Amino acid sequence: MNKDINTKYDFNKDAVLLIDKGHHKIYWVGTSSSEAFKSNIYLIKDKREGIIIDCGSRSEFQNTLKRIKQVMPIRYITKIFVNHQDPDVTSAMVDWLELNPDIEIITSPNTNVLIQHYIPDGKEYRYFNTETNPTLTLDSGAVLEFIPSPFMHAPGAVTIYNRHTKTLFSGDIWAAISLEWKLILEDDFDKHKEDMDFFHKGYIAANKANRNFLINFKDREVTNIMPQHGSIITQENVYKAFEYLKDLKCGIDYLRDISDEELSFIVKGKNEIKN
């Protein structure tokens, strides 16, 4: 993936071709918001089929439609992948299902329970369970692997590893928040770590979650990381990104340990009630 993508496209209107493998292509069709908290929406075009990776918020739906129409007819969108339930990356599923009720929603059982609250009572949708179906083979032969990433930051979060392109759609993992946004990360990974810190330290449960996720890539080669927010991380920085997560304290790592002695009031109170 070339860094000239950062200057080649108009991010206010263009669908951006990221990877071209003939019958299998990956596009960015994300938000053009001027805010620091931008959402990346991705489209896999596999032969005639379209799969949206994290469809974004309802406010961005029309903008996403315009971008996808540059690539393929909307009627060829057959699936939407949902990493987790938050409205900034998921709520537009309501609009997609109104447009085409036959679209299949791909997500974990935990997340599926929650996203049903976006849908009016009595409405149903086709559901692909990533827990019982950990892979999906597309018409081109490309295989998507669904890799759970619990507590990063949602309990039911799940990522996609695209075997064909060695691309990882990482959800909120390696997400970054910055007003100086570039779609493709360029050279300053140390500066980018600062942009990732705010999100990771506040939203990911603990370093233990990081390490349990990273072990999945012992035998999987990753050449591109595509997060929901911030910049795409290309091959030269992938292992820097792994290193960043490996020792990063997050979430409850910042809480102090509370001793039994400090909580002795519980036992004392219980005994007082008995007496």
Secondary structure, 3 states (H helix, E strand, C coil): CCCCHHHHCCCCCCCEEEEEECCEEEEECCCCCCCCCCCCCEEEEECCEEEEECCCCHHHHHHHHHHHHCCCCHHHEEEEECCCCCHHHHCCHHHHHHHCCCCEEEECHHHHHHHHHHCCCCCCCEEEECCCCCEEECCCCCEEEEEECCCCCCCCCEEEEECCCCEEEEECCCCCCCCCCCCECCCCHHHHHHHHHHHHHHHCCCHHHHHHHHHHHCCCCCCEEEECCCCEEEHHHHHHHHHHHHCCCCHHHHCCCCCCCCCHHHHHHHHHHHC
